[in-house]
Amino acid sequence: MRAELVRGGGGIFDVVVDGEKIFSKHEEGRFPEEDEIVAAIRARGA
């Protein structure tokens, strides 16, 4: 598994793991809750 920060603009906050988007602030309308990203990564078996 690889993590990388890609700077953007316009308030976009997406989390992508191995090419798969696991969280999008734009789509959800919020920032992730504490540990939500870690839980999503674990759920996909990474």
C-alpha positions as CSV (number, residue, x, y, z in Angstrom):
1,M,0.0,0.0,0.0
2,R,1.3,3.5,-0.8
3,A,0.3,6.9,0.6
4,E,1.0,10.2,-1.1
5,L,-0.1,13.8,-0.5
6,V,-1.2,15.5,-3.6
7,R,-1.8,19.2,-3.1
8,G,-4.9,20.6,-4.7
9,G,-7.2,23.6,-4.4
10,G,-10.8,24.6,-4.0
11,G,-11.3,22.7,-0.8
12,I,-11.0,19.2,-2.4
13,F,-10.1,16.5,0.1
14,D,-10.0,13.0,-1.5
15,V,-8.4,9.9,-0.1
16,V,-7.2,7.4,-2.7
17,V,-5.7,4.0,-1.8
18,D,-4.0,2.0,-4.6
19,G,-6.0,3.9,-7.2
20,E,-9.4,3.5,-5.4
21,K,-11.1,6.6,-3.9
22,I,-12.1,5.7,-0.3
23,F,-13.3,9.1,0.8
24,S,-14.3,12.4,-0.8
25,K,-15.0,15.5,1.2
26,H,-16.8,16.9,-1.9
27,E,-19.1,13.8,-2.2
28,E,-19.7,13.4,1.6
29,G,-20.0,17.2,2.3
30,R,-17.8,16.8,5.4
31,F,-14.3,15.9,6.6
32,P,-13.8,12.3,7.7
33,E,-14.4,11.4,11.4
34,E,-11.5,10.4,13.5
35,D,-10.2,6.9,12.4
36,E,-12.7,6.8,9.5
37,I,-10.0,6.6,6.9
38,V,-8.0,3.9,8.8
39,A,-11.2,1.9,9.2
40,A,-12.0,2.2,5.4
41,I,-8.5,1.0,4.6
42,R,-8.8,-2.0,6.9
43,A,-12.2,-2.8,5.5
44,R,-10.8,-3.2,2.0
45,G,-8.3,-5.7,3.3
46,A,-5.2,-3.5,2.7
